[in-house]
Amino acid sequence: MKPKCFATLSYSVRPGVFVVCVCQYTRLQPASFAISQVAGLVANTATVFVASYFMPVLLGKLLAIGASFLVNFSLSHFVVFRKRSN
């Protein structure tokens, strides 16, 4: 398998592993977590694609790591794991 595929594979496998490990013990909605992970994948891919026109690809990938972290953290914090009122 080519090293380029590992990031995509990571984003693809992570929601399934999360659902199996955590969602069975909580009331967390698996679909919201999977959607947040897909949003992180899109943010990462789009950032690398756009940044590759303006800077070396390696720097674009570093920028994409930060962008996908911000998207994943924000969605996880404000959507998936938000505090629910009783």
C-alpha positions in Angstrom: 0.0 0.0 0.0 1.3 3.4 -0.9 2.1 5.8 2.0 -0.3 8.4 0.4 -3.2 6.2 1.2 -2.6 6.0 5.0 -4.2 9.3 5.8 -7.3 8.4 3.9 -7.4 4.9 5.4 -7.0 6.5 8.9 -10.0 8.8 8.3 -12.0 5.9 6.9 -11.3 3.4 9.7 -11.5 5.8 12.7 -15.3 6.2 12.8 -15.9 2.5 12.7 -13.5 1.8 15.4 -14.9 4.6 17.5 -18.5 3.3 17.1 -17.5 -0.2 18.2 -15.4 1.0 21.2 -17.3 3.9 22.6 -20.9 4.3 21.3 -22.1 1.0 22.8 -21.3 2.4 26.3 -22.7 5.9 25.8 -25.7 7.6 24.2 -23.4 9.2 21.6 -24.8 9.3 18.1 -22.4 7.5 15.7 -23.6 9.3 12.7 -22.6 12.7 14.1 -19.1 11.4 14.8 -18.7 9.9 11.3 -19.9 13.1 9.7 -17.3 15.1 11.7 -14.6 12.7 10.6 -15.6 13.1 6.9 -15.5 16.9 7.4 -11.9 16.6 8.7 -11.0 14.5 5.6 -12.5 17.1 3.3 -10.8 19.9 5.1 -7.4 18.1 5.0 -7.8 17.3 1.3 -9.0 20.7 0.3 -6.2 22.4 2.2 -3.5 20.3 0.6 -5.0 20.9 -2.8 -5.3 24.6 -2.5 -2.0 25.1 -0.7 -0.1 23.1 -3.3 -0.6 26.0 -5.7 1.0 28.5 -3.4 3.7 26.7 -1.5 5.6 23.4 -1.5 3.4 20.4 -1.0 5.2 19.4 2.3 4.3 22.8 3.8 0.8 22.4 2.5 0.5 19.1 4.2 1.6 20.6 7.5 -0.9 23.3 7.1 -3.6 20.7 6.3 -2.8 18.8 9.6 -3.6 22.0 11.5 -6.7 22.7 9.4 -8.1 19.1 9.9 -7.3 19.3 13.6 -9.2 22.5 14.0 -12.2 21.1 12.1 -12.2 17.8 13.9 -11.7 19.4 17.3 -14.4 22.1 16.7 -17.0 19.6 15.5 -16.2 17.1 18.2 -16.3 19.8 20.9 -19.4 21.7 19.8 -21.4 19.0 18.0 -20.5 15.5 18.9 -19.6 15.8 22.6 -21.6 19.0 23.4 -23.1 19.3 26.9 -26.8 18.4 26.7 -29.4 20.0 28.9 -31.6 17.7 30.9 
